[in-house]
Amino acid sequence: MQWFQDCRTLQEVKATYKKLARQHHPDLGGDTATMQEINREYALATAKIMSGAGLTDEETEHEILSSEAYRQAIESIAHLIGLTIEIVGHWIWVTGNTYPVRDSLKKAGFFFAAKKQAWYFRTAEYKTARSSGKSLDAIRNKYGSETIGDENLKRKSGNQLDR
């Protein structure tokens, strides 16, 4: 972890984030890639402190995204045709031709975000108190995203999903 390695409390993480955002936000002369990295590390640092886990940022991200719940969610919809599956922050977002497979998405634990016209999956520990109100593109811009393709799904082993 580059940006939040010295933070031990949630208040320290938030204060550090505000300071970094003032320095690196694209609207204030910074660049998008650096701000996305800061946002990703902020999410990991927050999750790490809230869970009380003593994990490195790589271990925390790996644990979240390779957890049994995420693996099962992705595997249960991977065979569905016409979908785009993305990892954005700690959430899985599904777009594309979802209407015909909406029952399968519900059964797999996905929820529909009407304003974003997309389905999402997240575990209970990463549930936010309220919706951010941001568009899916804004969320992608903030955290970055990675599309899960057929080649990535075929590389899973055990409880791990290689992204």
C-alpha positions in Angstrom: 0.0 0.0 0.0 1.6 3.2 -1.1 -0.8 6.0 0.1 -2.2 4.7 3.4 0.5 2.5 4.9 0.9 4.5 8.1 -2.8 4.9 8.8 -4.1 2.9 11.9 -7.6 4.3 12.4 -10.5 5.1 10.1 -10.1 8.8 11.0 -6.5 8.7 9.8 -7.5 7.1 6.6 -10.2 9.7 5.9 -7.8 12.6 6.7 -5.1 11.2 4.5 -7.6 10.6 1.7 -8.8 14.3 1.9 -5.2 15.5 1.8 -4.4 13.3 -1.2 -7.6 14.2 -3.0 -6.7 17.9 -2.7 -3.2 17.1 -4.2 -4.1 14.6 -6.9 -7.7 15.1 -8.0 -7.9 15.7 -11.8 -10.1 18.8 -11.3 -7.3 20.3 -9.1 -4.4 19.6 -11.5 -3.8 15.9 -10.7 -4.2 13.0 -13.0 -7.0 10.4 -13.3 -4.7 7.3 -13.0 -3.2 8.5 -9.7 -6.6 9.4 -8.3 -8.0 6.0 -9.3 -5.1 4.3 -7.5 -5.7 6.4 -4.4 -9.4 5.6 -4.5 -8.7 1.9 -4.8 -6.3 2.0 -1.9 -8.7 4.1 0.2 -11.4 1.4 -0.3 -8.9 -1.3 0.7 -7.6 0.6 3.7 -11.1 1.3 4.9 -12.1 -2.3 4.6 -9.0 -3.5 6.3 -9.5 -1.2 9.3 -13.2 -1.9 9.6 -12.7 -5.7 9.5 -9.8 -5.5 12.0 -7.8 -7.7 9.7 -4.0 -7.4 9.7 -3.7 -8.1 6.0 -1.6 -6.4 3.4 -3.6 -4.5 0.7 -2.9 -7.2 -1.8 -4.1 -9.9 0.6 -7.2 -7.8 1.5 -8.1 -7.3 -2.2 -7.4 -10.9 -3.0 -9.5 -12.1 -0.1 -12.4 -9.9 -1.1 -12.4 -10.8 -4.8 -11.5 -14.5 -4.5 -13.9 -15.1 -1.6 -16.3 -18.0 -1.9 -19.3 -15.6 -2.3 -17.7 -13.7 -5.2 -16.5 -16.9 -6.9 -20.0 -18.4 -6.7 -21.7 -15.2 -7.9 -19.5 -15.0 -11.0 -19.7 -18.7 -11.7 -23.4 -18.7 -11.5 -23.8 -16.2 -14.2 -20.7 -16.8 -16.3 -22.6 -19.1 -18.7 -25.3 -16.5 -19.4 -25.0 -15.0 -22.9 -25.0 -11.3 -23.7 -23.6 -10.1 -20.3 -20.6 -7.9 -19.5 -19.2 -8.7 -16.0 -17.0 -6.1 -14.4 -15.1 -5.8 -11.1 -15.4 -2.2 -10.0 -14.0 -1.6 -6.5 -15.4 -4.3 -4.2 -18.5 -4.8 -6.4 -19.3 -6.9 -9.4 -21.4 -5.1 -12.0 -23.3 -6.7 -14.8 -24.6 -4.9 -17.9 -25.7 -6.0 -21.3 -28.8 -7.9 -22.3 -29.8 -8.6 -18.7 -33.6 -8.6 -19.0 -34.0 -12.1 -20.3 -31.8 -13.5 -17.5 -33.0 -11.3 -14.6 -34.3 -14.3 -12.6 -30.9 -16.0 -12.9 -29.2 -12.8 -11.7 -31.6 -12.5 -8.7 -31.1 -16.1 -7.8 -27.3 -15.6 -7.9 -27.6 -12.7 -5.4 -27.4 -9.7 -7.7 -29.5 -6.6 -7.2 -30.8 -4.2 -9.9 -29.8 -0.6 -9.8 -32.5 1.1 -11.8 -30.7 4.5 -12.1 -27.6 2.8 -13.4 -29.5 0.2 -15.5 -27.1 -2.4 -14.2 -27.0 -5.4 -11.8 -24.6 -5.5 -8.9 -23.2 -7.9 -6.3 -21.5 -7.1 -3.1 -21.0 -8.9 0.1 -22.7 -7.6 3.3 -19.5 -6.2 4.8 -19.1 -3.8 1.8 -22.7 -2.7 1.7 -22.9 1.1 1.9 -25.4 2.8 4.0 -27.0 4.6 1.0 -26.5 4.8 -2.7 -23.8 7.2 -3.9 -26.2 8.5 -6.7 -23.2 8.4 -9.1 -23.5 6.9 -12.6 -21.8 3.6 -13.3 -19.3 5.5 -15.5 -18.5 7.8 -12.6 -17.9 4.8 -10.3 -15.6 3.3 -13.0 -13.7 6.5 -13.3 -13.3 6.7 -9.5 -12.1 3.1 -8.9 -11.2 1.8 -12.3 -12.7 -1.4 -13.6 -11.8 -4.7 -15.0 -14.0 -6.8 -17.3 -14.1 -10.5 -16.6 -14.0 -12.3 -19.8 -14.3 -16.0 -20.7 -10.5 -16.4 -20.7 -10.3 -15.1 -17.1 -13.2 -17.3 -15.9 -11.4 -20.4 -17.3 -8.3 -19.7 -15.2 -9.9 -20.1 -11.8 -8.6 -22.7 -9.4 -10.0 -23.9 -6.1 -11.6 -20.9 -4.3 -9.5 -18.4 -6.2 -10.5 -16.4 -9.2 -7.7 -15.0 -11.2 -8.7 -11.6 -12.6 
